[in-house]
Amino acid sequence: MRFKPSYAPGPTDVRENVRLALAKKTNNPDFDKEFVHYYHEVCQKMGQVMGTTNDVLLLGGEGILALEAACASLTEPGDRVLVLDNGIYGEGFKDFVSMYGGEPVVLSFDDHQDIPVQQLRDFLEKDHDFKYATFVHCDTPTSMLNDVNQISPLLKEYGILTVVDSVAGMVGEPIDVDQNKIDICCGGSQKAISAPAGLAIVSVSEDAKKAMNDRKTPIASYYANLQIYLGYREKGKLPYTMPAAHIEALEVALDNILEEGLMAVYERHAKIANAVRTSIQAYGLSLFLETGRSNTVTAVIIPEEIGALTLQQHIQETYNLYIATSLAQYTDVILRIGHMGENAHFDKVLSVLTVIENGLRDLGFEGNGHLGQLFLDAYRAEN
């Protein structure tokens, strides 16, 4: 199979030392008595990156398993759950809530802007009878970034548990789980962490654990049941066979992040993202968002006469590069440039912007100057 590089918003490039860790021979995680201790150590390291002393769990599955596990573990039949929606993944939480018998109340906002905190406060003053609320930190189909620093503490003021999808935000944007009073924070290994896909990440607060312990009905799942991990250290056994090699690869990816320094990683993402957005607009294209732009992905509106899908296909066939459009109603509107994790480096982003410019020119769009040079100028201004 011919290799095609990808600059979609995940999975991201995986550094060589992480790939080598994945290839290492491992002991049997079901019988190796040291593995449970090792698993806990990696969970603690993950917690350090997330900014939490809460329990952190690594689940054997893609990041979406974390979202379902949060809803499965908290939701009982008849529970009212507030679903904050200003993007495709934000609205999608309602399906998990309904699946486990809850009653989702969807509060929708403009897809072009981050969640307006005052508008949310006004709503909660009138209605705050919810067991928990869900929202997305970075909604990748539109590159939306919501202000977790304000939203989660506001919900907690009203006694509402918080479930935050930070799969595409974590490591590229600050999450600070404890400071922001997040009860269940969900992540995935394959985005800005830049480890192989296959691990879902969940942190669980004491309030969330109490809500699970106080349930009147059993959790309607095994694999998506966070309580099956209770007491795993004391038992010396995890609830199912863990992907040991993936956990070792994740640890190396976390070591890469900690060696660079978490603040330096955030700064790298911010400089790259700002330069991309500046250059895209200077070139004559428009950004999809008005506010709330994530530093992990940029959503670009492609002229209607070309179409995002046509551009995507042309780039793939002509330049051997995978680049993503969006989802649902935005599939043929938005082209998404992923600049997260190992993809958030100057040389990699410069190359993909050059290909995008070539593809646009091939299809009849003439921009202002050269996109790569505009990016270079903007990046130098950032530094």
The 8 nearest C-alpha neighbors of each residue, nearest first, counted from 0:
[[1, 2, 3, 319, 4, 320, 321, 315],
 [0, 2, 3, 319, 4, 320, 315, 316],
 [3, 1, 0, 4, 319, 320, 5, 321],
 [2, 4, 320, 319, 5, 321, 1, 315],
 [5, 3, 320, 321, 2, 6, 319, 12],
 [6, 4, 321, 7, 322, 320, 3, 11],
 [7, 5, 337, 322, 336, 321, 8, 4],
 [6, 8, 337, 323, 322, 9, 5, 336],
 [9, 7, 337, 296, 6, 10, 336, 139],
 [10, 8, 11, 190, 7, 189, 337, 6],
 [9, 11, 189, 190, 8, 196, 12, 7],
 [12, 10, 9, 193, 190, 189, 342, 13],
 [11, 13, 341, 342, 193, 14, 10, 340],
 [14, 12, 193, 194, 11, 17, 15, 18],
 [13, 15, 17, 16, 18, 12, 341, 193],
 [14, 16, 18, 17, 19, 13, 20, 12],
 [15, 17, 19, 18, 14, 20, 251, 252],
 [18, 16, 248, 20, 14, 15, 19, 251],
 [19, 17, 21, 15, 20, 16, 14, 22],
 [18, 20, 22, 16, 21, 17, 15, 23],
 [21, 19, 248, 17, 23, 22, 18, 247],
 [22, 20, 244, 18, 248, 19, 23, 245],
 [21, 23, 19, 20, 18, 24, 244, 248],
 [24, 22, 20, 21, 25, 19, 244, 247],
 [23, 25, 22, 26, 244, 21, 20, 243],
 [26, 24, 23, 244, 27, 243, 28, 247],
 [25, 27, 28, 31, 24, 243, 30, 34],
 [26, 28, 29, 30, 31, 25, 243, 34],
 [29, 27, 31, 30, 34, 26, 241, 243],
 [30, 28, 27, 240, 31, 236, 237, 241],
 [31, 29, 28, 27, 32, 26, 34, 236],
 [30, 32, 28, 33, 34, 27, 29, 26],
 [31, 33, 34, 30, 35, 235, 36, 28],
 [34, 32, 36, 31, 35, 37, 28, 38],
 [33, 35, 37, 36, 31, 32, 28, 38],
 [36, 34, 38, 37, 33, 235, 39, 236],
 [35, 37, 39, 34, 33, 38, 40, 232],
 [36, 38, 34, 40, 39, 35, 33, 41],
 [39, 37, 35, 41, 36, 40, 34, 42],
 [40, 38, 42, 36, 37, 41, 43, 35],
 [39, 41, 37, 43, 42, 38, 44, 36],
 [40, 42, 44, 38, 43, 39, 250, 45],
 [43, 41, 39, 45, 55, 40, 44, 56],
 [44, 42, 46, 40, 45, 41, 39, 47],
 [45, 43, 41, 47, 46, 42, 40, 48],
 [44, 46, 42, 48, 43, 47, 41, 49],
 [47, 45, 43, 49, 51, 44, 48, 50],
 [46, 48, 44, 50, 45, 49, 51, 43],
 [47, 49, 45, 46, 50, 44, 261, 170],
 [50, 48, 46, 47, 51, 175, 176, 174],
 [51, 49, 175, 47, 176, 48, 46, 177],
 [50, 52, 177, 46, 53, 176, 49, 47],
 [51, 53, 46, 54, 50, 177, 47, 43],
 [54, 52, 51, 204, 203, 202, 55, 46],
 [53, 55, 203, 202, 52, 56, 204, 46],
 [56, 54, 202, 42, 201, 46, 53, 203],
 [57, 55, 201, 200, 42, 58, 202, 54],
 [56, 58, 200, 199, 198, 201, 59, 42],
 [59, 57, 199, 198, 60, 56, 200, 65],
 [58, 60, 198, 241, 197, 242, 199, 57],
 [59, 61, 197, 198, 199, 58, 64, 62],
 [60, 62, 197, 199, 198, 63, 64, 196],
 [63, 61, 187, 199, 64, 65, 186, 198],
 [62, 64, 66, 65, 61, 67, 199, 187],
 [65, 63, 67, 62, 66, 61, 68, 60],
 [64, 66, 68, 63, 199, 185, 67, 62],
 [67, 65, 63, 69, 64, 68, 185, 70],
 [66, 68, 64, 70, 69, 65, 71, 95],
 [67, 69, 223, 71, 65, 70, 66, 224],
 [70, 68, 66, 72, 67, 71, 65, 73],
 [71, 69, 67, 73, 68, 72, 74, 96],
 [70, 72, 68, 69, 74, 73, 67, 99],
 [71, 73, 69, 224, 70, 218, 68, 74],
 [74, 72, 70, 71, 211, 69, 75, 210],
 [75, 73, 71, 70, 101, 72, 99, 78],
 [74, 76, 78, 101, 100, 77, 73, 216],
 [77, 75, 100, 101, 78, 74, 99, 102],
 [76, 78, 101, 102, 75, 100, 79, 74],
 [79, 77, 101, 75, 76, 102, 80, 74],
 [80, 78, 102, 129, 103, 130, 101, 77],
 [79, 81, 103, 129, 131, 132, 130, 104],
 [80, 82, 132, 104, 103, 105, 129, 83],
 [83, 81, 105, 133, 132, 104, 106, 84],
 [84, 82, 106, 134, 133, 105, 107, 89],
 [85, 83, 107, 89, 90, 86, 106, 108],
 [86, 84, 110, 108, 109, 107, 89, 114],
 [87, 85, 89, 110, 84, 88, 138, 90],
 [86, 88, 89, 90, 91, 140, 85, 138],
 [89, 87, 91, 90, 86, 138, 92, 135],
 [90, 88, 84, 86, 91, 135, 87, 134],
 [89, 91, 84, 88, 92, 87, 93, 86],
 [90, 92, 88, 93, 89, 94, 87, 95],
 [91, 93, 94, 95, 90, 89, 96, 82],
 [92, 94, 96, 91, 103, 95, 90, 97],
 [95, 93, 97, 92, 96, 91, 98, 90],
 [96, 94, 98, 92, 97, 93, 67, 70],
 [95, 97, 93, 101, 94, 98, 99, 70],
 [98, 96, 101, 100, 94, 99, 95, 93],
 [97, 99, 95, 96, 100, 94, 101, 71],
 [100, 98, 97, 96, 101, 71, 74, 95],
 [101, 99, 76, 97, 98, 75, 77, 96],
 [100, 102, 78, 77, 97, 96, 76, 99],
 [101, 103, 79, 78, 77, 80, 97, 104],
 [104, 102, 80, 93, 79, 81, 105, 96],
 [103, 105, 81, 82, 80, 106, 102, 79],
 [106, 104, 82, 103, 107, 83, 81, 84],
 [105, 107, 83, 84, 82, 104, 108, 81],
 [108, 106, 84, 85, 105, 83, 109, 90],
 [107, 109, 85, 84, 110, 114, 106, 112],
 [108, 110, 111, 112, 85, 107, 113, 114],
 [111, 109, 85, 86, 112, 108, 113, 141],
 [112, 110, 288, 109, 289, 287, 290, 113],
 [113, 111, 290, 110, 289, 109, 291, 288],
 [112, 114, 291, 145, 290, 115, 144, 143],
 [113, 115, 116, 145, 112, 108, 85, 146],
 [116, 114, 118, 117, 113, 119, 112, 108],
 [115, 117, 119, 118, 114, 120, 150, 149],
 [118, 116, 120, 119, 115, 121, 122, 114],
 [119, 117, 121, 120, 115, 116, 122, 114],
 [118, 120, 116, 122, 117, 121, 123, 115],
 [119, 121, 117, 123, 122, 118, 116, 124],
 [122, 120, 118, 124, 119, 123, 117, 125],
 [121, 123, 119, 120, 125, 124, 126, 118],
 [124, 122, 126, 127, 120, 125, 121, 119],
 [123, 125, 121, 122, 126, 120, 127, 157],
 [124, 126, 123, 122, 127, 121, 120, 128],
 [127, 125, 123, 124, 128, 122, 129, 121],
 [126, 128, 123, 129, 157, 124, 125, 159],
 [129, 127, 126, 130, 79, 159, 157, 80],
 [130, 128, 79, 80, 131, 127, 159, 81],
 [129, 131, 159, 80, 79, 160, 78, 128],
 [132, 130, 160, 159, 80, 129, 161, 81],
 [131, 133, 81, 161, 80, 82, 162, 160],
 [134, 132, 162, 82, 163, 83, 161, 81],
 [133, 135, 83, 163, 89, 164, 82, 136],
 [134, 136, 164, 89, 137, 163, 138, 165],
 [135, 137, 165, 145, 144, 164, 168, 163],
 [138, 136, 144, 168, 143, 135, 167, 139],
 [139, 137, 143, 142, 135, 140, 88, 86],
 [138, 140, 142, 141, 137, 143, 167, 296],
 [141, 139, 325, 142, 138, 326, 87, 86],
 [140, 142, 139, 143, 298, 138, 86, 287],
 [143, 141, 139, 296, 138, 293, 297, 298],
 [144, 142, 138, 137, 292, 141, 291, 293],
 [145, 143, 137, 291, 293, 292, 136, 113],
 [144, 146, 113, 136, 147, 114, 291, 137],
 [147, 145, 148, 149, 150, 144, 136, 113],
 [146, 148, 150, 149, 151, 145, 136, 179],
 [149, 147, 146, 179, 150, 151, 152, 174],
 [148, 150, 147, 146, 152, 151, 153, 116],
 [151, 149, 147, 153, 152, 148, 146, 154],
 [150, 152, 154, 153, 147, 149, 179, 181],
 [153, 151, 155, 154, 150, 149, 180, 179],
 [154, 152, 156, 150, 151, 155, 149, 157],
 [153, 155, 151, 159, 156, 152, 157, 150],
 [154, 156, 158, 152, 159, 157, 153, 160],
 [157, 155, 153, 154, 158, 152, 159, 151],
 [156, 158, 155, 154, 159, 127, 153, 123],
 [159, 157, 155, 156, 160, 154, 130, 127],
 [158, 160, 131, 155, 154, 157, 130, 129],
 [159, 161, 131, 182, 132, 130, 155, 158],
 [160, 162, 132, 182, 131, 181, 133, 151],
 [161, 163, 133, 183, 184, 132, 182, 134],
 [164, 162, 184, 134, 135, 133, 165, 185],
 [163, 165, 135, 185, 166, 136, 184, 134],
 [166, 164, 168, 136, 186, 169, 167, 185],
 [165, 167, 186, 187, 164, 168, 169, 185],
 [168, 166, 165, 137, 190, 169, 139, 191],
 [169, 167, 165, 137, 172, 171, 166, 136],
 [168, 170, 165, 171, 172, 167, 166, 174],
 [171, 169, 172, 191, 192, 168, 173, 265],
 [170, 172, 169, 168, 191, 265, 295, 268],
 [171, 173, 168, 170, 169, 265, 174, 294],
 [174, 172, 175, 170, 169, 171, 265, 168],
 [173, 175, 176, 169, 49, 172, 147, 50],
 [176, 174, 50, 178, 177, 49, 179, 173],
 [175, 177, 181, 179, 51, 50, 178, 174],
 [178, 176, 180, 51, 179, 175, 50, 181],
 [177, 179, 175, 180, 176, 50, 181, 148],
 [178, 180, 176, 177, 148, 181, 152, 175],
 [181, 179, 177, 178, 152, 176, 151, 182],
 [182, 180, 176, 161, 179, 183, 151, 184],
 [181, 183, 204, 161, 207, 203, 160, 162],
 [184, 182, 162, 203, 202, 181, 163, 161],
 [183, 185, 163, 202, 201, 162, 181, 164],
 [184, 186, 201, 164, 65, 165, 200, 163],
 [187, 185, 166, 200, 165, 62, 199, 201],
 [186, 188, 62, 199, 166, 200, 189, 198],
 [187, 189, 194, 198, 196, 192, 190, 195],
 [190, 188, 196, 10, 194, 193, 195, 187],
 [189, 191, 9, 10, 192, 193, 11, 167],
 [340, 192, 190, 339, 193, 171, 170, 169],
 [191, 193, 190, 340, 188, 194, 170, 189],
 [194, 192, 191, 13, 189, 340, 190, 11],
 [193, 195, 189, 188, 249, 192, 13, 252],
 [196, 194, 189, 188, 197, 193, 13, 245],
 [197, 195, 189, 188, 61, 198, 194, 10],
 [196, 198, 61, 60, 59, 195, 199, 188],
 [199, 197, 60, 59, 61, 188, 58, 187],
 [198, 200, 62, 187, 58, 65, 61, 60],
 [199, 201, 186, 57, 187, 185, 56, 65],
 [202, 200, 185, 56, 184, 55, 65, 186],
 [203, 201, 55, 184, 183, 54, 53, 56],
 [202, 204, 183, 54, 182, 53, 207, 55],
 [205, 203, 182, 207, 53, 206, 208, 183],
 [204, 206, 208, 207, 209, 203, 53, 182],
 [207, 205, 209, 204, 208, 210, 182, 160],
 [206, 208, 210, 204, 209, 205, 182, 203],
 [207, 209, 205, 211, 210, 206, 212, 204],
 [210, 208, 212, 206, 211, 207, 213, 205],
 [211, 209, 207, 213, 208, 212, 206, 214],
 [210, 212, 208, 209, 214, 213, 73, 72],
 [211, 213, 209, 210, 214, 208, 226, 207],
 [214, 212, 210, 211, 209, 215, 208, 216],
 [215, 213, 211, 216, 212, 210, 217, 75],
 [214, 216, 213, 217, 75, 212, 211, 218],
 [215, 217, 214, 218, 75, 76, 219, 213],
 [218, 216, 219, 215, 214, 75, 220, 72],
 [217, 219, 220, 72, 71, 224, 216, 221],
 [218, 220, 217, 71, 99, 221, 224, 72],
 [221, 219, 223, 218, 224, 222, 71, 72],
 [220, 222, 224, 223, 219, 227, 218, 225],
 [221, 223, 224, 220, 68, 225, 227, 239],
 [222, 224, 68, 221, 220, 225, 71, 67],
 [225, 223, 221, 226, 72, 222, 220, 68],
 [226, 224, 227, 228, 72, 223, 68, 69],
 [227, 225, 228, 229, 224, 72, 211, 208],
 [226, 228, 225, 229, 224, 238, 221, 231],
 [229, 227, 226, 231, 225, 238, 230, 237],
 [230, 228, 226, 227, 231, 225, 232, 233],
 [229, 231, 233, 232, 234, 228, 235, 227],
 [230, 232, 234, 236, 237, 228, 233, 229],
 [231, 233, 235, 234, 230, 35, 236, 36],
 [234, 232, 230, 235, 231, 236, 229, 35],
 [235, 233, 231, 236, 232, 230, 237, 229],
 [234, 236, 232, 233, 231, 35, 32, 237],
 [235, 237, 234, 231, 35, 238, 232, 29],
 [236, 238, 231, 239, 228, 35, 235, 240],
 [239, 237, 227, 228, 236, 240, 231, 241],
 [240, 238, 237, 241, 29, 236, 222, 59],
 [241, 239, 29, 28, 242, 238, 237, 59],
 [240, 242, 243, 239, 59, 28, 237, 29],
 [243, 241, 245, 244, 59, 246, 240, 28],
 [242, 244, 246, 245, 241, 247, 28, 25],
 [243, 245, 21, 247, 246, 242, 248, 25],
 [246, 244, 248, 247, 243, 242, 21, 249],
 [245, 247, 249, 243, 244, 248, 250, 242],
 [248, 246, 244, 250, 249, 245, 20, 243],
 [249, 247, 20, 245, 17, 21, 251, 246],
 [250, 248, 246, 252, 247, 251, 194, 245],
 [249, 251, 253, 247, 248, 252, 41, 254],
 [250, 252, 254, 248, 253, 249, 17, 255],
 [253, 251, 249, 255, 254, 250, 194, 17],
 [254, 252, 256, 250, 255, 251, 249, 257],
 [253, 255, 251, 257, 256, 252, 258, 250],
 [256, 254, 252, 258, 253, 257, 251, 259],
 [255, 257, 253, 259, 254, 258, 260, 261],
 [256, 258, 260, 254, 259, 255, 261, 253],
 [257, 259, 255, 260, 256, 254, 261, 253],
 [258, 260, 256, 257, 255, 263, 264, 261],
 [261, 259, 257, 263, 258, 262, 256, 264],
 [260, 262, 264, 263, 257, 256, 265, 259],
 [261, 263, 265, 264, 260, 266, 259, 267],
 [262, 264, 266, 260, 261, 265, 267, 259],
 [263, 265, 261, 267, 262, 266, 260, 268],
 [266, 264, 262, 268, 263, 267, 171, 172],
 [265, 267, 263, 269, 264, 268, 270, 262],
 [268, 266, 264, 270, 265, 269, 263, 271],
 [267, 269, 265, 271, 266, 270, 294, 171],
 [268, 270, 266, 272, 294, 267, 271, 273],
 [271, 269, 273, 267, 272, 268, 381, 266],
 [270, 272, 274, 268, 269, 273, 275, 267],
 [273, 271, 294, 275, 269, 274, 270, 268],
 [274, 272, 276, 270, 275, 271, 269, 277],
 [273, 275, 377, 378, 277, 271, 272, 276],
 [276, 274, 272, 278, 273, 277, 279, 374],
 [275, 277, 279, 273, 274, 278, 272, 280],
 [278, 276, 274, 280, 275, 279, 273, 281],
 [277, 279, 374, 281, 373, 275, 280, 276],
 [280, 278, 282, 276, 281, 277, 284, 275],
 [279, 281, 284, 283, 282, 278, 277, 285],
 [280, 282, 278, 283, 279, 277, 367, 373],
 [283, 281, 367, 366, 279, 280, 284, 370],
 [282, 284, 280, 281, 366, 367, 279, 285],
 [283, 285, 280, 279, 282, 300, 286, 299],
 [286, 284, 300, 280, 299, 287, 283, 279],
 [285, 287, 299, 288, 300, 298, 284, 280],
 [286, 288, 298, 299, 300, 285, 111, 289],
 [289, 287, 111, 290, 286, 112, 292, 291],
 [288, 290, 111, 112, 287, 291, 286, 292],
 [291, 289, 112, 288, 292, 113, 111, 143],
 [292, 290, 144, 113, 143, 112, 145, 293],
 [293, 291, 143, 144, 290, 142, 288, 294],
 [294, 292, 144, 295, 142, 143, 296, 291],
 [293, 295, 272, 269, 268, 296, 171, 292],
 [294, 296, 339, 338, 293, 171, 337, 268],
 [297, 295, 337, 142, 338, 336, 294, 293],
 [296, 298, 336, 335, 142, 299, 337, 293],
 [299, 297, 335, 141, 142, 287, 334, 333],
 [300, 298, 286, 334, 333, 287, 285, 335],
 [301, 299, 333, 285, 332, 287, 286, 302],
 [300, 302, 307, 306, 332, 333, 299, 303],
 [303, 301, 304, 305, 306, 300, 332, 307],
 [302, 304, 306, 305, 301, 332, 307, 331],
 [303, 305, 302, 306, 301, 363, 362, 364],
 [306, 304, 303, 302, 309, 307, 362, 310],
 [307, 305, 303, 309, 331, 308, 301, 304],
 [306, 308, 331, 310, 332, 309, 301, 334],
 [307, 309, 311, 331, 310, 306, 312, 324],
 [310, 308, 312, 306, 311, 307, 313, 305],
 [309, 311, 313, 307, 308, 312, 314, 306],
 [310, 312, 308, 314, 309, 313, 307, 315],
 [313, 311, 315, 309, 310, 314, 316, 308],
 [312, 314, 310, 316, 315, 311, 317, 309],
 [315, 313, 318, 317, 311, 312, 316, 358],
 [314, 316, 319, 320, 312, 313, 321, 318],
 [315, 317, 313, 314, 319, 318, 312, 320],
 [318, 316, 314, 315, 313, 319, 320, 358],
 [317, 319, 314, 320, 315, 316, 354, 313],
 [320, 318, 315, 3, 316, 317, 314, 321],
 [321, 319, 315, 4, 3, 318, 5, 314],
 [322, 320, 5, 315, 4, 6, 3, 323],
 [321, 323, 7, 6, 5, 311, 320, 324],
 [324, 322, 7, 335, 334, 325, 321, 311],
 [323, 325, 334, 333, 335, 330, 307, 308],
 [324, 326, 330, 140, 329, 333, 323, 334],
 [327, 325, 330, 329, 140, 328, 324, 87],
 [328, 326, 329, 330, 325, 87, 140, 331],
 [329, 327, 330, 326, 331, 332, 325, 87],
 [328, 330, 332, 327, 326, 325, 331, 333],
 [331, 329, 325, 326, 327, 332, 324, 328],
 [330, 332, 307, 308, 306, 329, 333, 324],
 [333, 331, 329, 307, 330, 300, 301, 306],
 [334, 332, 300, 299, 324, 325, 307, 329],
 [333, 335, 324, 299, 307, 298, 323, 300],
 [336, 334, 298, 323, 324, 297, 299, 337],
 [335, 337, 297, 296, 7, 6, 338, 298],
 [336, 338, 8, 296, 7, 6, 339, 335],
 [339, 337, 343, 342, 295, 296, 336, 340],
 [340, 338, 295, 191, 343, 342, 337, 171],
 [339, 191, 341, 342, 193, 343, 192, 190],
 [340, 342, 343, 12, 193, 339, 11, 13],
 [341, 343, 338, 339, 340, 344, 12, 11],
 [344, 342, 338, 339, 341, 340, 268, 271],
 [343, 345, 347, 342, 346, 348, 341, 271],
 [344, 346, 348, 347, 349, 343, 271, 378],
 [347, 345, 349, 348, 344, 350, 351, 343],
 [348, 346, 350, 349, 345, 344, 342, 351],
 [347, 349, 351, 345, 350, 346, 352, 344],
 [350, 348, 346, 352, 347, 351, 371, 345],
 [349, 351, 353, 347, 348, 352, 346, 354],
 [350, 352, 354, 348, 353, 349, 355, 347],
 [353, 351, 355, 349, 354, 350, 371, 348],
 [352, 354, 356, 350, 371, 351, 355, 349],
 [353, 355, 357, 351, 352, 356, 358, 350],
 [356, 354, 352, 358, 357, 353, 359, 351],
 [357, 355, 353, 359, 354, 358, 360, 370],
 [358, 356, 354, 360, 355, 359, 361, 353],
 [357, 359, 355, 361, 356, 360, 314, 354],
 [358, 360, 362, 356, 364, 361, 357, 355],
 [359, 361, 364, 363, 357, 362, 358, 365],
 [362, 360, 358, 359, 363, 357, 364, 356],
 [363, 361, 359, 360, 364, 358, 305, 310],
 [362, 364, 360, 361, 359, 365, 305, 358],
 [365, 363, 360, 359, 362, 366, 361, 305],
 [366, 364, 360, 363, 367, 359, 368, 283],
 [367, 365, 282, 283, 368, 364, 369, 370],
 [366, 368, 282, 283, 369, 365, 281, 370],
 [369, 367, 366, 282, 370, 373, 372, 365],
 [370, 368, 372, 371, 373, 367, 282, 366],
 [369, 371, 373, 372, 282, 374, 356, 352],
 [372, 370, 374, 353, 373, 369, 349, 352],
 [373, 371, 375, 374, 369, 370, 376, 368],
 [372, 374, 278, 370, 376, 375, 371, 377],
 [375, 373, 278, 371, 377, 372, 376, 274],
 [374, 376, 372, 378, 373, 377, 379, 371],
 [377, 375, 373, 379, 374, 378, 372, 380],
 [376, 378, 274, 380, 374, 379, 375, 373],
 [379, 377, 274, 381, 375, 380, 376, 374],
 [378, 380, 382, 376, 381, 377, 375, 374],
 [379, 381, 377, 378, 382, 376, 274, 375],
 [382, 380, 378, 379, 270, 377, 274, 273],
 [381, 379, 380, 378, 270, 377, 376, 274]]
